[in-house]
Amino acid sequence: MKVIVFLGSVRDSTPPRPARLGARVAAAMARLLEGAKVDVEVIDPLDLDLPAVFKPHFAYAAGKAPVAMQRLAEKVEAADCYVMVSPEYNHSMSPALANLLNHFASSSFAFKPSAIVTYSAGQWGGARVGQYADISERIGMPAGVSDDPHSARTGGL
């Protein structure tokens, strides 16, 4: 099984402390999944060379998308499921995660399960996770959601 963990933050400054808290959360999720014997790849937007002007992958003619975008599209298509890791961001999905997902047609994600992991340096991480579920379901990724903060498993973060 192939799993993509999408890191939904490009912030490398503080707050929150420590900087790149999301990268730690994504790495913890990858470790948990690898323990279940699945093939996991973390996609960090800071590692991608996507065009500055937004043009989604599906708007390019076949074979004309930038190389980095085409490679990522192939990974998205090949994945069996997705984990979205995102900070609590003004009561909604982080812009970095929305931008990353919006590069690909909803058919790329269709009928593949997803999980949503949110975090915060404060008390609100996951408090509004239902909005993520609504968005993921609209692009074809059904997500099971629990907004109970006591149900989370931290895995030694």
PAZAFI-58599 format. One line per field, with one value per atom (N, C-alpha, C): residue in three letters; x, y negated, z; residue number from 1. Coordinates in nm, 2 decimals, padded with zeros to 4 digits, m for minus. Layout:
residu <- (ALA:...);
u <- (X:...);
v <- (Y:...);
w <- (Z:...);
num <- (NUM:...);
***
This chain:
residu <- (MET:MET:MET:LYS:LYS:LYS:VAL:VAL:VAL:ILE:ILE:ILE:VAL:VAL:VAL:PHE:PHE:PHE:LEU:LEU:LEU:GLY:GLY:GLY:SER:SER:SER:VAL:VAL:VAL:ARG:ARG:ARG:ASP:ASP:ASP:SER:SER:SER:THR:THR:THR:PRO:PRO:PRO:PRO:PRO:PRO:ARG:ARG:ARG:PRO:PRO:PRO:ALA:ALA:ALA:ARG:ARG:ARG:LEU:LEU:LEU:GLY:GLY:GLY:ALA:ALA:ALA:ARG:ARG:ARG:VAL:VAL:VAL:ALA:ALA:ALA:ALA:ALA:ALA:ALA:ALA:ALA:MET:MET:MET:ALA:ALA:ALA:ARG:ARG:ARG:LEU:LEU:LEU:LEU:LEU:LEU:GLU:GLU:GLU:GLY:GLY:GLY:ALA:ALA:ALA:LYS:LYS:LYS:VAL:VAL:VAL:ASP:ASP:ASP:VAL:VAL:VAL:GLU:GLU:GLU:VAL:VAL:VAL:ILE:ILE:ILE:ASP:ASP:ASP:PRO:PRO:PRO:LEU:LEU:LEU:ASP:ASP:ASP:LEU:LEU:LEU:ASP:ASP:ASP:LEU:LEU:LEU:PRO:PRO:PRO:ALA:ALA:ALA:VAL:VAL:VAL:PHE:PHE:PHE:LYS:LYS:LYS:PRO:PRO:PRO:HIS:HIS:HIS:PHE:PHE:PHE:ALA:ALA:ALA:TYR:TYR:TYR:ALA:ALA:ALA:ALA:ALA:ALA:GLY:GLY:GLY:LYS:LYS:LYS:ALA:ALA:ALA:PRO:PRO:PRO:VAL:VAL:VAL:ALA:ALA:ALA:MET:MET:MET:GLN:GLN:GLN:ARG:ARG:ARG:LEU:LEU:LEU:ALA:ALA:ALA:GLU:GLU:GLU:LYS:LYS:LYS:VAL:VAL:VAL:GLU:GLU:GLU:ALA:ALA:ALA:ALA:ALA:ALA:ASP:ASP:ASP:CYS:CYS:CYS:TYR:TYR:TYR:VAL:VAL:VAL:MET:MET:MET:VAL:VAL:VAL:SER:SER:SER:PRO:PRO:PRO:GLU:GLU:GLU:TYR:TYR:TYR:ASN:ASN:ASN:HIS:HIS:HIS:SER:SER:SER:MET:MET:MET:SER:SER:SER:PRO:PRO:PRO:ALA:ALA:ALA:LEU:LEU:LEU:ALA:ALA:ALA:ASN:ASN:ASN:LEU:LEU:LEU:LEU:LEU:LEU:ASN:ASN:ASN:HIS:HIS:HIS:PHE:PHE:PHE:ALA:ALA:ALA:SER:SER:SER:SER:SER:SER:SER:SER:SER:PHE:PHE:PHE:ALA:ALA:ALA:PHE:PHE:PHE:LYS:LYS:LYS:PRO:PRO:PRO:SER:SER:SER:ALA:ALA:ALA:ILE:ILE:ILE:VAL:VAL:VAL:THR:THR:THR:TYR:TYR:TYR:SER:SER:SER:ALA:ALA:ALA:GLY:GLY:GLY:GLN:GLN:GLN:TRP:TRP:TRP:GLY:GLY:GLY:GLY:GLY:GLY:ALA:ALA:ALA:ARG:ARG:ARG:VAL:VAL:VAL:GLY:GLY:GLY:GLN:GLN:GLN:TYR:TYR:TYR:ALA:ALA:ALA:ASP:ASP:ASP:ILE:ILE:ILE:SER:SER:SER:GLU:GLU:GLU:ARG:ARG:ARG:ILE:ILE:ILE:GLY:GLY:GLY:MET:MET:MET:PRO:PRO:PRO:ALA:ALA:ALA:GLY:GLY:GLY:VAL:VAL:VAL:SER:SER:SER:ASP:ASP:ASP:ASP:ASP:ASP:PRO:PRO:PRO:HIS:HIS:HIS:SER:SER:SER:ALA:ALA:ALA:ARG:ARG:ARG:THR:THR:THR:GLY:GLY:GLY:GLY:GLY:GLY:LEU:LEU:LEU);
u <- (00.08:00.00:00.09:00.05:00.13:00.05:00.11:00.05:00.13:00.06:00.13:00.08:00.18:00.16:00.18:00.08:00.09:00.12:00.23:00.26:00.20:00.11:00.04:00.09:00.22:00.28:00.41:00.43:00.56:00.63:00.57:00.62:00.75:00.86:00.98:01.03:00.93:00.96:00.87:00.89:00.80:00.71:00.60:00.54:00.49:00.46:00.47:00.62:00.64:00.78:00.76:00.85:00.96:00.92:01.00:00.98:00.96:00.88:00.86:00.80:00.71:00.64:00.56:00.51:00.43:00.52:00.65:00.74:00.76:00.76:00.78:00.65:00.53:00.41:00.40:00.44:00.44:00.53:00.65:00.75:00.70:00.63:00.57:00.46:00.38:00.28:00.35:00.45:00.52:00.58:00.64:00.69:00.58:00.46:00.35:00.31:00.30:00.26:00.36:00.49:00.59:00.59:00.55:00.54:00.43:00.34:00.23:00.27:00.39:00.45:00.38:00.37:00.32:00.43:00.42:00.52:00.47:00.55:00.51:00.60:00.55:00.63:00.57:00.65:00.60:00.63:00.53:00.54:00.54:00.66:00.67:00.67:00.58:00.58:00.71:00.79:00.91:01.01:00.99:01.08:01.04:00.93:00.87:00.91:00.93:00.96:00.84:00.73:00.61:00.61:00.55:00.55:00.49:00.54:00.49:00.35:00.32:00.19:00.11:00.00:m00.08:m00.15:m00.11:m00.18:m00.18:m00.30:m00.31:m00.26:m00.21:m00.16:m00.26:m00.38:m00.48:m00.50:m00.45:m00.47:m00.36:m00.26:m00.15:m00.19:m00.15:m00.16:m00.07:m00.11:m00.03:00.11:00.20:00.34:00.40:00.32:00.36:00.37:00.33:00.34:00.49:00.52:00.66:00.70:00.82:00.87:00.84:00.86:00.84:00.69:00.60:00.46:00.41:00.47:00.44:00.47:00.59:00.64:00.54:00.51:00.41:00.28:00.23:00.10:00.10:00.21:00.23:00.22:00.29:00.28:00.14:00.07:m00.07:m00.15:m00.14:m00.22:m00.19:m00.07:m00.02:m00.06:m00.08:m00.11:m00.24:m00.25:m00.37:m00.45:m00.38:m00.45:m00.36:m00.42:m00.35:m00.37:m00.27:m00.28:m00.24:m00.33:m00.31:m00.27:m00.15:m00.11:m00.11:m00.18:m00.20:m00.21:m00.16:m00.18:m00.32:m00.36:m00.49:m00.46:m00.54:m00.51:m00.63:m00.66:m00.77:m00.90:m00.92:m01.05:m01.07:m00.96:m00.97:m00.85:m00.85:m00.73:m00.62:m00.50:m00.39:m00.38:m00.34:m00.32:m00.22:m00.11:m00.01:m00.07:m00.16:m00.22:m00.32:m00.40:m00.50:m00.43:m00.33:m00.25:m00.20:m00.14:m00.09:m00.19:m00.30:m00.41:m00.48:m00.49:m00.56:m00.48:m00.36:m00.28:m00.33:m00.41:m00.45:m00.60:m00.65:m00.79:m00.85:m00.97:m01.04:m01.03:m01.03:m01.03:m00.90:m00.79:m00.67:m00.68:m00.77:m00.80:m00.92:m01.00:m01.13:m01.13:m01.22:m01.24:m01.12:m01.03:m00.92:m00.93:m00.92:m00.94:m00.83:m00.87:m00.77:m00.79:m00.69:m00.69:m00.64:m00.69:m00.66:m00.59:m00.47:m00.40:m00.38:m00.43:m00.41:m00.33:m00.27:m00.18:m00.19:m00.15:m00.14:m00.05:00.02:00.11:00.02:m00.11:m00.20:m00.31:m00.42:m00.53:m00.62:m00.61:m00.71:m00.67:m00.57:m00.53:m00.64:m00.70:m00.81:m00.95:m00.96:m01.09:m01.19:m01.14:m01.23:m01.20:m01.16:m01.12:m01.24:m01.36:m01.48:m01.47:m01.41:m01.40:m01.31:m01.20:m01.11:m01.18:m01.26:m01.34:m01.43:m01.50:m01.59:m01.51:m01.39:m01.31:m01.26:m01.21:m01.15:m01.26:m01.38:m01.49:m01.53:m01.53:m01.57:m01.47:m01.35:m01.25:m01.24:m01.33:m01.33:m01.26:m01.20:m01.13:m01.21:m01.28:m01.36:m01.27:m01.30:m01.22:m01.30:m01.26:m01.32:m01.26:m01.35:m01.31:m01.36:m01.27:m01.31:m01.26:m01.35:m01.31:m01.29:m01.27:m01.24:m01.09:m01.05:m00.90:m00.84:m00.92:m00.86:m00.84:m00.89:m00.88:m00.75:m00.68:m00.55:m00.44:m00.36:m00.25:m00.12:m00.04:00.07:00.19:00.21:00.33:00.46:00.46:00.59:00.65:00.56:00.60:00.68);
v <- (00.12:00.00:m00.12:m00.22:m00.35:m00.46:m00.53:m00.64:m00.76:m00.87:m01.00:m01.08:m01.14:m01.23:m01.37:m01.45:m01.59:m01.68:m01.74:m01.84:m01.97:m02.03:m02.15:m02.28:m02.29:m02.42:m02.45:m02.57:m02.62:m02.71:m02.73:m02.82:m02.76:m02.84:m02.79:m02.88:m02.97:m03.06:m03.03:m03.10:m03.08:m03.20:m03.19:m03.07:m02.98:m02.85:m02.79:m02.75:m02.72:m02.67:m02.52:m02.44:m02.48:m02.51:m02.58:m02.60:m02.47:m02.46:m02.34:m02.23:m02.27:m02.17:m02.07:m02.12:m02.03:m01.92:m01.95:m01.85:m01.74:m01.78:m01.68:m01.59:m01.65:m01.58:m01.48:m01.53:m01.45:m01.33:m01.36:m01.25:m01.15:m01.19:m01.10:m01.01:m01.07:m00.99:m00.89:m00.93:m00.84:m00.72:m00.75:m00.64:m00.54:m00.60:m00.51:m00.42:m00.48:m00.41:m00.31:m00.34:m00.25:m00.13:m00.15:m00.04:00.06:00.01:00.10:00.16:00.15:00.21:00.15:00.02:m00.05:m00.14:m00.16:m00.25:m00.39:m00.48:m00.61:m00.71:m00.82:m00.93:m01.06:m01.15:m01.28:m01.38:m01.45:m01.56:m01.69:m01.76:m01.89:m01.99:m02.09:m02.19:m02.27:m02.28:m02.35:m02.28:m02.15:m02.07:m02.07:m02.13:m02.12:m02.25:m02.23:m02.34:m02.36:m02.40:m02.43:m02.57:m02.60:m02.74:m02.84:m02.96:m03.07:m03.11:m03.11:m03.14:m03.01:m03.01:m02.89:m02.85:m02.73:m02.67:m02.52:m02.46:m02.32:m02.22:m02.11:m02.00:m01.97:m01.96:m01.92:m02.03:m02.15:m02.26:m02.25:m02.17:m02.15:m02.04:m02.06:m01.95:m01.84:m01.72:m01.60:m01.62:m01.59:m01.60:m01.74:m01.84:m01.98:m02.04:m01.97:m02.02:m02.02:m02.12:m02.12:m01.99:m01.95:m01.82:m01.78:m01.88:m01.85:m01.83:m01.90:m01.89:m01.75:m01.71:m01.58:m01.47:m01.48:m01.37:m01.36:m01.47:m01.47:m01.42:m01.46:m01.40:m01.25:m01.20:m01.05:m00.99:m01.05:m01.00:m01.00:m01.12:m01.13:m01.02:m01.00:m00.90:m00.76:m00.73:m00.60:m00.57:m00.67:m00.65:m00.58:m00.50:m00.43:m00.51:m00.59:m00.68:m00.79:m00.89:m01.01:m01.05:m01.11:m01.17:m01.32:m01.41:m01.55:m01.60:m01.66:m01.72:m01.87:m01.93:m02.08:m02.15:m02.27:m02.34:m02.40:m02.43:m02.50:m02.64:m02.68:m02.80:m02.89:m02.98:m03.07:m02.99:m02.89:m02.81:m02.73:m02.71:m02.64:m02.57:m02.51:m02.45:m02.55:m02.51:m02.60:m02.63:m02.76:m02.79:m02.70:m02.66:m02.57:m02.44:m02.38:m02.25:m02.27:m02.37:m02.40:m02.42:m02.49:m02.52:m02.38:m02.30:m02.18:m02.09:m02.07:m01.98:m02.04:m02.17:m02.23:m02.21:m02.17:m02.15:m02.03:m01.95:m01.82:m01.80:m01.74:m01.72:m01.63:m01.65:m01.57:m01.42:m01.39:m01.25:m01.18:m01.26:m01.20:m01.14:m01.19:m01.15:m01.06:m01.05:m00.99:m00.85:m00.83:m00.70:m00.64:m00.73:m00.68:m00.74:m00.66:m00.71:m00.81:m00.89:m00.99:m01.00:m01.06:m01.09:m01.23:m01.29:m01.43:m01.44:m01.50:m01.52:m01.67:m01.73:m01.87:m01.89:m02.01:m02.03:m02.18:m02.21:m02.35:m02.36:m02.47:m02.49:m02.53:m02.56:m02.60:m02.49:m02.53:m02.43:m02.40:m02.46:m02.44:m02.34:m02.27:m02.18:m02.07:m02.06:m01.96:m02.01:m02.12:m02.17:m02.19:m02.22:m02.24:m02.14:m02.02:m01.92:m01.89:m01.91:m01.88:m01.95:m02.08:m02.15:m02.08:m02.02:m01.94:m01.82:m01.76:m01.64:m01.68:m01.79:m01.84:m01.87:m01.93:m01.96:m01.83:m01.74:m01.62:m01.53:m01.53:m01.45:m01.52:m01.65:m01.71:m01.69:m01.66:m01.62:m01.47:m01.39:m01.25:m01.16:m01.22:m01.15:m01.13:m01.02:m01.01:m01.01:m01.08:m01.09:m01.06:m00.97:m00.94:m01.05:m01.11:m01.23:m01.21:m01.24:m01.25:m01.38:m01.46:m01.59:m01.59:m01.47:m01.45:m01.46:m01.57:m01.58:m01.48:m01.41:m01.30:m01.17:m01.16:m01.04:m01.03:m01.14:m01.15:m01.06:m01.00:m00.92:m01.00:m01.04:m01.13:m01.05:m00.93:m00.85:m00.91:m00.97:m01.02:m01.15:m01.24:m01.37:m01.44);
w <- (00.00:00.00:00.00:m00.08:m00.09:m00.03:00.06:00.14:00.12:00.08:00.08:00.20:00.27:00.38:00.33:00.32:00.27:00.39:00.39:00.50:00.45:00.53:00.50:00.55:00.56:00.61:00.55:00.52:00.47:00.56:00.68:00.78:00.84:00.83:00.90:01.00:01.05:01.16:01.28:01.39:01.50:01.52:01.58:01.64:01.54:01.56:01.69:01.72:01.84:01.88:01.90:01.85:01.77:01.63:01.55:01.41:01.34:01.23:01.15:01.24:01.33:01.41:01.32:01.21:01.12:01.06:01.04:00.98:01.09:01.21:01.32:01.32:01.31:01.31:01.19:01.07:00.95:00.96:01.02:01.04:01.14:01.24:01.34:01.27:01.19:01.11:01.02:00.95:00.86:00.94:01.06:01.14:01.18:01.22:01.26:01.14:01.03:00.91:00.86:00.87:00.83:00.93:01.05:01.15:01.10:01.02:00.97:00.84:00.80:00.68:00.55:00.54:00.42:00.37:00.24:00.17:00.19:00.26:00.29:00.23:00.18:00.14:00.19:00.26:00.30:00.19:00.16:00.06:00.13:00.13:00.20:00.09:00.09:m00.01:m00.02:00.08:00.07:m00.01:m00.04:m00.12:m00.27:m00.30:m00.43:m00.51:m00.64:m00.73:m00.82:m00.76:m00.84:m00.89:m01.00:m01.06:m00.96:m00.96:m00.87:m00.91:m01.04:m01.08:m01.09:m01.02:m01.01:m01.14:m01.18:m01.30:m01.26:m01.24:m01.20:m01.30:m01.26:m01.34:m01.46:m01.43:m01.53:m01.64:m01.62:m01.72:m01.83:m01.81:m01.91:m02.01:m02.13:m02.23:m02.19:m02.23:m02.19:m02.23:m02.13:m02.15:m02.14:m02.11:m02.10:m01.96:m01.86:m01.72:m01.68:m01.59:m01.54:m01.48:m01.50:m01.46:m01.31:m01.22:m01.08:m01.05:m01.12:m01.11:m01.16:m01.28:m01.34:m01.25:m01.19:m01.10:m00.98:m00.92:m00.81:m00.85:m00.97:m01.01:m01.02:m01.07:m01.08:m00.94:m00.85:m00.71:m00.65:m00.67:m00.63:m00.69:m00.82:m00.89:m00.84:m00.81:m00.77:m00.62:m00.54:m00.40:m00.38:m00.27:m00.23:m00.13:m00.06:00.04:00.08:00.15:00.19:00.33:00.39:00.52:00.50:00.55:00.54:00.68:00.69:00.82:00.81:00.89:00.88:01.01:01.02:01.14:01.15:01.27:01.29:01.23:01.13:01.06:01.03:01.12:01.11:01.08:01.16:01.15:01.02:00.95:00.82:00.78:00.66:00.61:00.58:00.60:00.58:00.43:00.39:00.25:00.18:00.25:00.18:00.15:00.23:00.20:00.09:00.10:m00.01:m00.14:m00.15:m00.27:m00.33:m00.24:m00.28:m00.34:m00.27:m00.32:m00.45:m00.46:m00.57:m00.70:m00.70:m00.82:m00.90:m00.84:m00.90:m00.91:m01.01:m01.03:m00.92:m00.89:m00.79:m00.83:m00.96:m01.00:m00.96:m00.93:m00.88:m00.74:m00.67:m00.53:m00.51:m00.62:m00.61:m00.55:m00.46:m00.40:m00.32:m00.28:m00.20:m00.06:00.04:00.18:00.22:00.31:00.37:00.52:00.58:00.72:00.73:00.84:00.86:01.00:01.01:01.13:01.15:01.25:01.27:01.40:01.41:01.53:01.56:01.68:01.72:01.84:01.85:01.97:02.09:02.06:02.16:02.18:02.23:02.26:02.15:02.03:01.93:01.82:01.82:01.72:01.71:01.59:01.56:01.60:01.66:01.71:01.59:01.47:01.36:01.24:01.28:01.18:01.08:01.12:01.04:00.90:00.90:00.78:00.68:00.73:00.65:00.59:00.67:00.62:00.51:00.52:00.42:00.29:00.30:00.18:00.11:00.20:00.14:00.08:00.13:00.07:m00.06:m00.07:m00.19:m00.31:m00.28:m00.39:m00.40:m00.33:m00.35:m00.25:m00.15:m00.05:00.08:00.10:00.22:00.34:00.45:00.57:00.69:00.77:00.90:01.00:01.07:01.15:01.30:01.39:01.53:01.57:01.63:01.68:01.83:01.88:02.02:02.04:02.11:02.12:02.21:02.29:02.37:02.30:02.18:02.10:02.02:02.02:01.94:02.00:01.91:01.95:01.91:02.00:01.96:01.91:01.95:01.90:01.94:02.06:02.11:02.05:02.01:01.96:02.06);
num <- (1:1:1:2:2:2:3:3:3:4:4:4:5:5:5:6:6:6:7:7:7:8:8:8:9:9:9:10:10:10:11:11:11:12:12:12:13:13:13:14:14:14:15:15:15:16:16:16:17:17:17:18:18:18:19:19:19:20:20:20:21:21:21:22:22:22:23:23:23:24:24:24:25:25:25:26:26:26:27:27:27:28:28:28:29:29:29:30:30:30:31:31:31:32:32:32:33:33:33:34:34:34:35:35:35:36:36:36:37:37:37:38:38:38:39:39:39:40:40:40:41:41:41:42:42:42:43:43:43:44:44:44:45:45:45:46:46:46:47:47:47:48:48:48:49:49:49:50:50:50:51:51:51:52:52:52:53:53:53:54:54:54:55:55:55:56:56:56:57:57:57:58:58:58:59:59:59:60:60:60:61:61:61:62:62:62:63:63:63:64:64:64:65:65:65:66:66:66:67:67:67:68:68:68:69:69:69:70:70:70:71:71:71:72:72:72:73:73:73:74:74:74:75:75:75:76:76:76:77:77:77:78:78:78:79:79:79:80:80:80:81:81:81:82:82:82:83:83:83:84:84:84:85:85:85:86:86:86:87:87:87:88:88:88:89:89:89:90:90:90:91:91:91:92:92:92:93:93:93:94:94:94:95:95:95:96:96:96:97:97:97:98:98:98:99:99:99:100:100:100:101:101:101:102:102:102:103:103:103:104:104:104:105:105:105:106:106:106:107:107:107:108:108:108:109:109:109:110:110:110:111:111:111:112:112:112:113:113:113:114:114:114:115:115:115:116:116:116:117:117:117:118:118:118:119:119:119:120:120:120:121:121:121:122:122:122:123:123:123:124:124:124:125:125:125:126:126:126:127:127:127:128:128:128:129:129:129:130:130:130:131:131:131:132:132:132:133:133:133:134:134:134:135:135:135:136:136:136:137:137:137:138:138:138:139:139:139:140:140:140:141:141:141:142:142:142:143:143:143:144:144:144:145:145:145:146:146:146:147:147:147:148:148:148:149:149:149:150:150:150:151:151:151:152:152:152:153:153:153:154:154:154:155:155:155:156:156:156:157:157:157);
***
